[in-house]
Amino acid sequence: MQDVSLAIKNKGLRATPQRIAIYEALLPRKDHPSVEMLYNEIRSRFPSISLNTVYATLESLWHAELIQRLDVGDGRIRYDGNPRMHAHVVCTSCLRVDDLPQPSENTMLNLMRTAADVSQYRIDAGKLLFYGQCKACSADENATP
């Protein structure tokens, strides 16, 4: 909890118990939860917390560059506790979102530089999303006659 509190404070935010709990709940998760998913988890520890508080906290953590916010096209914003630049893969059937260990952050930065050179845009940020079917959905589809 000390590291989480310090990380929040180092970004100029107050380390409130709710903010710490929300950030701690997100950090170990690999499922890229929505605000509703985190809200349902946090409510067991903070029964009076509102959905709006969870949303506002996630937005402040995102603006502080402690987390990532992902829009993968499923109508919900997802959150990633890993703020470093990395690629994601999205299942078009079940909407599962996973991190890809590659390309590396350096590769991503090189792609951004190339995009800037080719387009003559000033590139401020980038996300790389791949879409397909996860192993489970692909197996289900192949099993259906």
N, CA and C atoms as an extended XYZ file, in Angstrom:
435
Properties=species:S:1:pos:R:3:atomname:S:1:resname:S:1:resid:I:1 pbc="F F F"
N         0.829       -1.198        0.000 N   MET     1
C         0.000        0.000        0.000 CA  MET     1
C         0.870        1.256        0.000 C   MET     1
N         2.042        1.185        0.643 N   GLN     2
C         2.934        2.335        0.720 CA  GLN     2
C         3.369        2.780       -0.674 C   GLN     2
N         3.742        1.820       -1.541 N   ASP     3
C         4.171        2.155       -2.892 CA  ASP     3
C         3.050        2.790       -3.695 C   ASP     3
N         1.840        2.271       -3.548 N   VAL     4
C         0.683        2.808       -4.254 CA  VAL     4
C         0.407        4.228       -3.783 C   VAL     4
N         0.418        4.430       -2.500 N   SER     5
C         0.190        5.759       -1.930 CA  SER     5
C         1.250        6.740       -2.415 C   SER     5
N         2.494        6.307       -2.432 N   LEU     6
C         3.594        7.164       -2.875 CA  LEU     6
C         3.471        7.490       -4.360 C   LEU     6
N         3.117        6.499       -5.162 N   ALA     7
C         2.948        6.728       -6.602 CA  ALA     7
C         1.871        7.769       -6.861 C   ALA     7
N         0.781        7.682       -6.115 N   ILE     8
C        -0.319        8.642       -6.264 CA  ILE     8
C         0.141       10.030       -5.843 C   ILE     8
N         0.797       10.118       -4.705 N   LYS     9
C         1.285       11.417       -4.209 CA  LYS     9
C         2.320       12.029       -5.133 C   LYS     9
N         3.181       11.186       -5.710 N   ASN    10
C         4.216       11.688       -6.618 CA  ASN    10
C         3.637       12.312       -7.882 C   ASN    10
N         2.403       11.987       -8.182 N   LYS    11
C         1.729       12.572       -9.345 CA  LYS    11
C         0.883       13.782       -8.957 C   LYS    11
N         1.005       14.216       -7.698 N   GLY    12
C         0.302       15.412       -7.250 CA  GLY    12
C        -1.135       15.176       -6.840 C   GLY    12
N        -1.516       13.921       -6.643 N   LEU    13
C        -2.877       13.594       -6.234 CA  LEU    13
C        -2.898       13.268       -4.745 C   LEU    13
N        -4.042       13.487       -4.126 N   ARG    14
C        -4.213       13.073       -2.733 CA  ARG    14
C        -4.408       11.561       -2.689 C   ARG    14
N        -3.749       10.930       -1.748 N   ALA    15
C        -3.840        9.474       -1.609 CA  ALA    15
C        -4.971        9.130       -0.636 C   ALA    15
N        -6.206        9.285       -1.094 N   THR    16
C        -7.368        8.970       -0.260 CA  THR    16
C        -7.517        7.453       -0.172 C   THR    16
N        -8.182        6.944        0.852 N   PRO    17
C        -8.386        5.488        0.944 CA  PRO    17
C        -9.095        4.904       -0.277 C   PRO    17
N       -10.084        5.621       -0.801 N   GLN    18
C       -10.806        5.128       -1.978 CA  GLN    18
C        -9.888        5.106       -3.208 C   GLN    18
N        -9.113        6.157       -3.392 N   ARG    19
C        -8.209        6.227       -4.548 CA  ARG    19
C        -7.173        5.107       -4.459 C   ARG    19
N        -6.634        4.884       -3.270 N   ILE    20
C        -5.653        3.814       -3.079 CA  ILE    20
C        -6.296        2.460       -3.373 C   ILE    20
N        -7.492        2.235       -2.872 N   ALA    21
C        -8.184        0.952       -3.073 CA  ALA    21
C        -8.469        0.696       -4.552 C   ALA    21
N        -8.895        1.713       -5.263 N   ILE    22
C        -9.204        1.566       -6.691 CA  ILE    22
C        -7.929        1.269       -7.476 C   ILE    22
N        -6.873        2.002       -7.192 N   TYR    23
C        -5.598        1.790       -7.885 CA  TYR    23
C        -5.035        0.402       -7.553 C   TYR    23
N        -5.096        0.012       -6.281 N   GLU    24
C        -4.622       -1.315       -5.879 CA  GLU    24
C        -5.438       -2.425       -6.544 C   GLU    24
N        -6.724       -2.205       -6.702 N   ALA    25
C        -7.577       -3.212       -7.337 CA  ALA    25
C        -7.254       -3.356       -8.815 C   ALA    25
N        -6.867       -2.275       -9.463 N   LEU    26
C        -6.587       -2.315      -10.890 CA  LEU    26
C        -5.205       -2.886      -11.200 C   LEU    26
N        -4.218       -2.559      -10.391 N   LEU    27
C        -2.832       -2.919      -10.710 CA  LEU    27
C        -2.599       -4.392      -11.047 C   LEU    27
N        -3.078       -5.341      -10.266 N   PRO    28
C        -2.756       -6.737      -10.588 CA  PRO    28
C        -3.620       -7.340      -11.692 C   PRO    28
N        -4.665       -6.654      -12.086 N   ARG    29
C        -5.614       -7.230      -13.053 CA  ARG    29
C        -5.048       -7.206      -14.459 C   ARG    29
N        -5.325       -8.272      -15.171 N   LYS    30
C        -4.893       -8.388      -16.566 CA  LYS    30
C        -6.081       -8.428      -17.521 C   LYS    30
N        -7.309       -8.292      -16.965 N   ASP    31
C        -8.509       -8.405      -17.790 CA  ASP    31
C        -9.018       -7.070      -18.314 C   ASP    31
N        -8.301       -5.992      -18.026 N   HIS    32
C        -8.659       -4.675      -18.522 CA  HIS    32
C       -10.113       -4.347      -18.203 C   HIS    32
N       -10.417       -4.207      -16.913 N   PRO    33
C       -11.812       -4.043      -16.483 CA  PRO    33
C       -12.411       -2.691      -16.862 C   PRO    33
N       -13.726       -2.683      -16.926 N   SER    34
C       -14.473       -1.436      -17.112 CA  SER    34
C       -14.672       -0.798      -15.745 C   SER    34
N       -15.183        0.418      -15.734 N   VAL    35
C       -15.455        1.107      -14.478 CA  VAL    35
C       -16.469        0.313      -13.654 C   VAL    35
N       -17.454       -0.279      -14.310 N   GLU    36
C       -18.473       -1.047      -13.604 CA  GLU    36
C       -17.873       -2.271      -12.916 C   GLU    36
N       -16.944       -2.936      -13.591 N   MET    37
C       -16.304       -4.109      -13.001 CA  MET    37
C       -15.518       -3.723      -11.756 C   MET    37
N       -14.773       -2.634      -11.829 N   LEU    38
C       -14.012       -2.187      -10.660 CA  LEU    38
C       -14.941       -1.706       -9.550 C   LEU    38
N       -15.994       -1.030       -9.931 N   TYR    39
C       -16.970       -0.552       -8.947 CA  TYR    39
C       -17.542       -1.723       -8.143 C   TYR    39
N       -17.920       -2.786       -8.836 N   ASN    40
C       -18.482       -3.955       -8.158 CA  ASN    40
C       -17.467       -4.600       -7.214 C   ASN    40
N       -16.209       -4.568       -7.571 N   GLU    41
C       -15.163       -5.114       -6.708 CA  GLU    41
C       -14.906       -4.216       -5.494 C   GLU    41
N       -14.818       -2.920       -5.700 N   ILE    42
C       -14.479       -1.964       -4.642 CA  ILE    42
C       -15.626       -1.822       -3.643 C   ILE    42
N       -16.850       -1.972       -4.102 N   ARG    43
C       -18.025       -1.788       -3.240 CA  ARG    43
C       -18.031       -2.703       -2.028 C   ARG    43
N       -17.390       -3.862       -2.144 N   SER    44
C       -17.354       -4.764       -0.986 CA  SER    44
C       -16.529       -4.163        0.157 C   SER    44
N       -15.510       -3.364       -0.178 N   ARG    45
C       -14.680       -2.709        0.845 CA  ARG    45
C       -15.214       -1.342        1.240 C   ARG    45
N       -15.860       -0.669        0.283 N   PHE    46
C       -16.396        0.678        0.512 CA  PHE    46
C       -17.858        0.687        0.064 C   PHE    46
N       -18.777        0.193        0.896 N   PRO    47
C       -20.181        0.063        0.483 CA  PRO    47
C       -20.840        1.367        0.057 C   PRO    47
N       -20.358        2.491        0.566 N   SER    48
C       -21.004        3.760        0.223 CA  SER    48
C       -20.368        4.443       -0.993 C   SER    48
N       -19.373        3.833       -1.603 N   ILE    49
C       -18.713        4.459       -2.751 CA  ILE    49
C       -19.678        4.480       -3.939 C   ILE    49
N       -19.615        5.531       -4.716 N   SER    50
C       -20.503        5.651       -5.872 CA  SER    50
C       -19.760        5.275       -7.153 C   SER    50
N       -20.527        4.910       -8.156 N   LEU    51
C       -19.960        4.622       -9.470 CA  LEU    51
C       -19.234        5.854       -9.997 C   LEU    51
N       -19.794        7.023       -9.738 N   ASN    52
C       -19.181        8.262      -10.189 CA  ASN    52
C       -17.805        8.480       -9.545 C   ASN    52
N       -17.666        8.120       -8.268 N   THR    53
C       -16.367        8.251       -7.587 CA  THR    53
C       -15.330        7.338       -8.223 C   THR    53
N       -15.731        6.110       -8.538 N   VAL    54
C       -14.798        5.179       -9.185 CA  VAL    54
C       -14.404        5.726      -10.550 C   VAL    54
N       -15.377        6.197      -11.316 N   TYR    55
C       -15.093        6.766      -12.636 CA  TYR    55
C       -14.157        7.969      -12.516 C   TYR    55
N       -14.466        8.894      -11.623 N   ALA    56
C       -13.646       10.102      -11.462 CA  ALA    56
C       -12.232        9.744      -11.012 C   ALA    56
N       -12.113        8.751      -10.149 N   THR    57
C       -10.793        8.317       -9.687 CA  THR    57
C        -9.990        7.719      -10.831 C   THR    57
N       -10.625        6.868      -11.617 N   LEU    58
C        -9.925        6.286      -12.766 CA  LEU    58
C        -9.496        7.368      -13.750 C   LEU    58
N       -10.352        8.337      -13.960 N   GLU    59
C        -9.991        9.437      -14.866 CA  GLU    59
C        -8.800       10.230      -14.316 C   GLU    59
N        -8.779       10.478      -13.005 N   SER    60
C        -7.657       11.233      -12.430 CA  SER    60
C        -6.369       10.414      -12.491 C   SER    60
N        -6.455        9.096      -12.281 N   LEU    61
C        -5.270        8.243      -12.404 CA  LEU    61
C        -4.778        8.198      -13.846 C   LEU    61
N        -5.709        8.218      -14.802 N   TRP    62
C        -5.338        8.238      -16.214 CA  TRP    62
C        -4.674        9.569      -16.578 C   TRP    62
N        -5.260       10.680      -16.150 N   HIS    63
C        -4.662       11.989      -16.438 CA  HIS    63
C        -3.283       12.124      -15.796 C   HIS    63
N        -3.075       11.457      -14.672 N   ALA    64
C        -1.778       11.477      -13.992 CA  ALA    64
C        -0.792       10.484      -14.618 C   ALA    64
N        -1.232        9.781      -15.656 N   GLU    65
C        -0.420        8.801      -16.389 CA  GLU    65
C         0.025        7.629      -15.525 C   GLU    65
N        -0.826        7.266      -14.556 N   LEU    66
C        -0.563        6.092      -13.740 CA  LEU    66
C        -1.185        4.829      -14.341 C   LEU    66
N        -2.203        5.014      -15.185 N   ILE    67
C        -2.900        3.896      -15.819 CA  ILE    67
C        -3.187        4.265      -17.271 C   ILE    67
N        -3.634        3.280      -18.035 N   GLN    68
C        -4.086        3.528      -19.407 CA  GLN    68
C        -5.599        3.388      -19.474 C   GLN    68
N        -6.165        4.109      -20.401 N   ARG    69
C        -7.586        4.020      -20.702 CA  ARG    69
C        -7.688        3.485      -22.120 C   ARG    69
N        -8.490        2.451      -22.322 N   LEU    70
C        -8.603        1.805      -23.630 CA  LEU    70
C       -10.029        1.853      -24.138 C   LEU    70
N       -10.181        2.235      -25.380 N   ASP    71
C       -11.456        2.118      -26.069 CA  ASP    71
C       -11.221        1.117      -27.187 C   ASP    71
N       -11.721       -0.092      -27.003 N   VAL    72
C       -11.479       -1.150      -27.975 CA  VAL    72
C       -12.659       -1.338      -28.921 C   VAL    72
N       -13.631       -0.439      -28.824 N   GLY    73
C       -14.757       -0.468      -29.745 CA  GLY    73
C       -15.948       -1.265      -29.259 C   GLY    73
N       -15.982       -1.611      -27.970 N   ASP    74
C       -17.112       -2.391      -27.464 CA  ASP    74
C       -18.122       -1.529      -26.708 C   ASP    74
N       -17.966       -0.220      -26.778 N   GLY    75
C       -18.908        0.683      -26.134 CA  GLY    75
C       -18.588        0.989      -24.679 C   GLY    75
N       -17.525        0.391      -24.146 N   ARG    76
C       -17.115        0.675      -22.765 CA  ARG    76
C       -15.641        1.051      -22.757 C   ARG    76
N       -15.294        1.901      -21.834 N   ILE    77
C       -13.886        2.219      -21.636 CA  ILE    77
C       -13.309        1.163      -20.707 C   ILE    77
N       -12.152        0.651      -21.041 N   ARG    78
C       -11.443       -0.320      -20.218 CA  ARG    78
C       -10.233        0.375      -19.605 C   ARG    78
N        -9.736       -0.170      -18.513 N   TYR    79
C        -8.594        0.413      -17.825 CA  TYR    79
C        -7.496       -0.625      -17.661 C   TYR    79
N        -6.264       -0.166      -17.776 N   ASP    80
C        -5.083       -1.017      -17.706 CA  ASP    80
C        -4.145       -0.420      -16.667 C   ASP    80
N        -3.762       -1.200      -15.676 N   GLY    81
C        -2.868       -0.727      -14.630 CA  GLY    81
C        -1.435       -0.545      -15.086 C   GLY    81
N        -1.116       -1.003      -16.280 N   ASN    82
C         0.230       -0.844      -16.831 CA  ASN    82
C         0.263        0.408      -17.703 C   ASN    82
N         0.884        1.495      -17.230 N   PRO    83
C         0.868        2.735      -18.001 CA  PRO    83
C         1.879        2.764      -19.152 C   PRO    83
N         2.785        1.798      -19.173 N   ARG    84
C         3.802        1.788      -20.234 CA  ARG    84
C         3.163        1.455      -21.577 C   ARG    84
N         3.726        1.980      -22.625 N   MET    85
C         3.207        1.757      -23.956 CA  MET    85
C         3.375        0.282      -24.328 C   MET    85
N         2.271       -0.351      -24.683 N   HIS    86
C         2.300       -1.738      -25.125 CA  HIS    86
C         1.058       -2.016      -25.965 C   HIS    86
N         1.121       -3.085      -26.733 N   ALA    87
C         0.023       -3.436      -27.629 CA  ALA    87
C        -0.981       -4.335      -26.918 C   ALA    87
N        -2.191       -4.377      -27.473 N   HIS    88
C        -3.269       -5.204      -26.939 CA  HIS    88
C        -3.891       -6.007      -28.066 C   HIS    88
N        -4.493       -7.128      -27.712 N   VAL    89
C        -5.246       -7.942      -28.644 CA  VAL    89
C        -6.659       -8.087      -28.080 C   VAL    89
N        -7.661       -7.948      -28.960 N   VAL    90
C        -9.064       -7.929      -28.563 CA  VAL    90
C        -9.797       -9.047      -29.297 C   VAL    90
N       -10.531       -9.860      -28.543 N   CYS    91
C       -11.339      -10.908      -29.159 CA  CYS    91
C       -12.630      -10.291      -29.692 C   CYS    91
N       -12.891      -10.508      -30.950 N   THR    92
C       -14.087       -9.942      -31.576 CA  THR    92
C       -15.356      -10.701      -31.195 C   THR    92
N       -15.214      -11.862      -30.552 N   SER    93
C       -16.387      -12.624      -30.127 CA  SER    93
C       -16.771      -12.330      -28.687 C   SER    93
N       -15.839      -12.542      -27.752 N   CYS    94
C       -16.166      -12.375      -26.329 CA  CYS    94
C       -15.692      -11.038      -25.755 C   CYS    94
N       -14.989      -10.252      -26.544 N   LEU    95
C       -14.487       -8.924      -26.180 CA  LEU    95
C       -13.410       -8.953      -25.097 C   LEU    95
N       -12.786      -10.091      -24.916 N   ARG    96
C       -11.645      -10.207      -24.006 CA  ARG    96
C       -10.512       -9.333      -24.543 C   ARG    96
N        -9.776       -8.688      -23.639 N   VAL    97
C        -8.640       -7.849      -24.017 CA  VAL    97
C        -7.414       -8.360      -23.270 C   VAL    97
N        -6.353       -8.624      -24.009 N   ASP    98
C        -5.105       -9.093      -23.413 CA  ASP    98
C        -3.954       -8.200      -23.842 C   ASP    98
N        -2.945       -8.145      -22.967 N   ASP    99
C        -1.706       -7.447      -23.304 CA  ASP    99
C        -0.883       -8.321      -24.237 C   ASP    99
N        -0.143       -7.683      -25.109 N   LEU   100
C         0.846       -8.386      -25.910 CA  LEU   100
C         2.221       -7.979      -25.386 C   LEU   100
N         3.070       -8.939      -25.106 N   PRO   101
C         4.399       -8.577      -24.617 CA  PRO   101
C         5.248       -7.916      -25.698 C   PRO   101
N         4.890       -8.141      -26.941 N   GLN   102
C         5.598       -7.524      -28.053 CA  GLN   102
C         4.573       -6.812      -28.912 C   GLN   102
N         4.814       -5.755      -29.579 N   PRO   103
C         6.119       -5.132      -29.692 CA  PRO   103
C         6.521       -4.411      -28.410 C   PRO   103
N         7.795       -4.235      -28.252 N   SER   104
C         8.317       -3.565      -27.070 CA  SER   104
C         7.994       -2.084      -27.112 C   SER   104
N         8.221       -1.427      -25.989 N   GLU   105
C         7.975        0.014      -25.936 CA  GLU   105
C         8.834        0.740      -26.971 C   GLU   105
N        10.082        0.288      -27.154 N   ASN   106
C        10.948        0.930      -28.153 CA  ASN   106
C        10.389        0.752      -29.555 C   ASN   106
N         9.859       -0.428      -29.839 N   THR   107
C         9.255       -0.667      -31.149 CA  THR   107
C         8.041        0.242      -31.345 C   THR   107
N         7.255        0.385      -30.303 N   MET   108
C         6.085        1.267      -30.375 CA  MET   108
C         6.530        2.712      -30.629 C   MET   108
N         7.571        3.158      -29.938 N   LEU   109
C         8.076        4.517      -30.150 CA  LEU   109
C         8.595        4.693      -31.576 C   LEU   109
N         9.241        3.672      -32.104 N   ASN   110
C         9.706        3.734      -33.495 CA  ASN   110
C         8.529        3.826      -34.462 C   ASN   110
N         7.454        3.076      -34.197 N   LEU   111
C         6.253        3.175      -35.039 CA  LEU   111
C         5.664        4.581      -34.994 C   LEU   111
N         5.658        5.182      -33.802 N   MET   112
C         5.143        6.548      -33.667 CA  MET   112
C         6.017        7.537      -34.441 C   MET   112
N         7.334        7.363      -34.368 N   ARG   113
C         8.245        8.247      -35.129 CA  ARG   113
C         8.005        8.092      -36.629 C   ARG   113
N         7.851        6.855      -37.082 N   THR   114
C         7.588        6.599      -38.499 CA  THR   114
C         6.267        7.235      -38.915 C   THR   114
N         5.237        7.079      -38.080 N   ALA   115
C         3.942        7.691      -38.379 CA  ALA   115
C         4.075        9.205      -38.471 C   ALA   115
N         4.854        9.794      -37.587 N   ALA   116
C         5.063       11.249      -37.614 CA  ALA   116
C         5.797       11.662      -38.883 C   ALA   116
N         6.826       10.912      -39.247 N   ASP   117
C         7.600       11.244      -40.453 CA  ASP   117
C         6.748       11.132      -41.715 C   ASP   117
N         5.994       10.042      -41.825 N   VAL   118
C         5.197        9.789      -43.026 CA  VAL   118
C         4.031       10.757      -43.141 C   VAL   118
N         3.362       11.026      -42.019 N   SER   119
C         2.155       11.851      -42.047 CA  SER   119
C         2.433       13.337      -41.883 C   SER   119
N         3.605       13.649      -41.369 N   GLN   120
C         3.978       15.015      -41.013 CA  GLN   120
C         3.072       15.580      -39.924 C   GLN   120
N         2.512       14.680      -39.121 N   TYR   121
C         1.766       15.053      -37.926 CA  TYR   121
C         2.744       15.091      -36.760 C   TYR   121
N         2.404       15.851      -35.754 N   ARG   122
C         3.090       15.720      -34.474 CA  ARG   122
C         2.310       14.647      -33.724 C   ARG   122
N         2.902       13.499      -33.523 N   ILE   123
C         2.231       12.380      -32.854 CA  ILE   123
C         2.441       12.530      -31.352 C   ILE   123
N         1.344       12.630      -30.610 N   ASP   124
C         1.409       12.802      -29.158 CA  ASP   124
C         1.232       11.498      -28.405 C   ASP   124
N         0.506       10.561      -28.979 N   ALA   125
C         0.236        9.302      -28.298 CA  ALA   125
C        -0.153        8.263      -29.335 C   ALA   125
N        -0.136        7.023      -28.924 N   GLY   126
C        -0.528        5.967      -29.842 CA  GLY   126
C        -0.949        4.724      -29.099 C   GLY   126
N        -1.793        3.953      -29.741 N   LYS   127
C        -2.222        2.666      -29.207 CA  LYS   127
C        -2.207        1.687      -30.368 C   LYS   127
N        -1.832        0.469      -30.076 N   LEU   128
C        -1.826       -0.567      -31.092 CA  LEU   128
C        -2.743       -1.688      -30.624 C   LEU   128
N        -3.820       -1.887      -31.364 N   LEU   129
C        -4.813       -2.910      -31.042 CA  LEU   129
C        -4.906       -3.890      -32.206 C   LEU   129
N        -4.867       -5.165      -31.873 N   PHE   130
C        -5.089       -6.208      -32.851 CA  PHE   130
C        -6.429       -6.859      -32.521 C   PHE   130
N        -7.175       -7.226      -33.546 N   TYR   131
C        -8.485       -7.833      -33.354 CA  TYR   131
C        -8.500       -9.221      -33.979 C   TYR   131
N        -9.133      -10.147      -33.306 N   GLY   132
C        -9.264      -11.512      -33.793 CA  GLY   132
C       -10.069      -12.307      -32.802 C   GLY   132
N        -9.919      -13.607      -32.839 N   GLN   133
C       -10.635      -14.462      -31.894 CA  GLN   133
C        -9.639      -15.106      -30.940 C   GLN   133
N        -9.993      -15.089      -29.659 N   CYS   134
C        -9.162      -15.750      -28.653 CA  CYS   134
C        -9.221      -17.267      -28.889 C   CYS   134
N        -8.350      -17.964      -28.221 N   LYS   135
C        -8.274      -19.419      -28.399 CA  LYS   135
C        -9.598      -20.107      -28.078 C   LYS   135
N       -10.243      -19.693      -26.983 N   ALA   136
C       -11.504      -20.325      -26.569 CA  ALA   136
C       -12.607      -20.082      -27.596 C   ALA   136
N       -12.745      -18.851      -28.070 N   CYS   137
C       -13.804      -18.545      -29.052 CA  CYS   137
C       -13.519      -19.207      -30.391 C   CYS   137
N       -12.272      -19.257      -30.761 N   SER   138
C       -11.884      -19.912      -32.009 CA  SER   138
C       -12.198      -21.396      -31.939 C   SER   138
N       -11.921      -22.022      -30.783 N   ALA   139
C       -12.222      -23.451      -30.602 CA  ALA   139
C       -13.726      -23.685      -30.628 C   ALA   139
N       -14.491      -22.791      -29.969 N   ASP   140
C       -15.958      -22.904      -29.972 CA  ASP   140
C       -16.521      -22.827      -31.396 C   ASP   140
N       -15.984      -21.912      -32.171 N   GLU   141
C       -16.467      -21.742      -33.551 CA  GLU   141
C       -16.127      -22.959      -34.392 C   GLU   141
N       -14.933      -23.508      -34.176 N   ASN   142
C       -14.532      -24.695      -34.947 CA  ASN   142
C       -15.314      -25.932      -34.525 C   ASN   142
N       -15.801      -25.957      -33.276 N   ALA   143
C       -16.552      -27.107      -32.780 CA  ALA   143
C       -18.010      -27.096      -33.221 C   ALA   143
N       -18.512      -25.906      -33.595 N   THR   144
C       -19.918      -25.778      -34.011 CA  THR   144
C       -20.063      -26.277      -35.441 C   THR   144
N       -20.986      -27.255      -35.654 N   PRO   145
C       -21.151      -27.807      -37.028 CA  PRO   145
C       -21.780      -26.820      -37.972 C   PRO   145
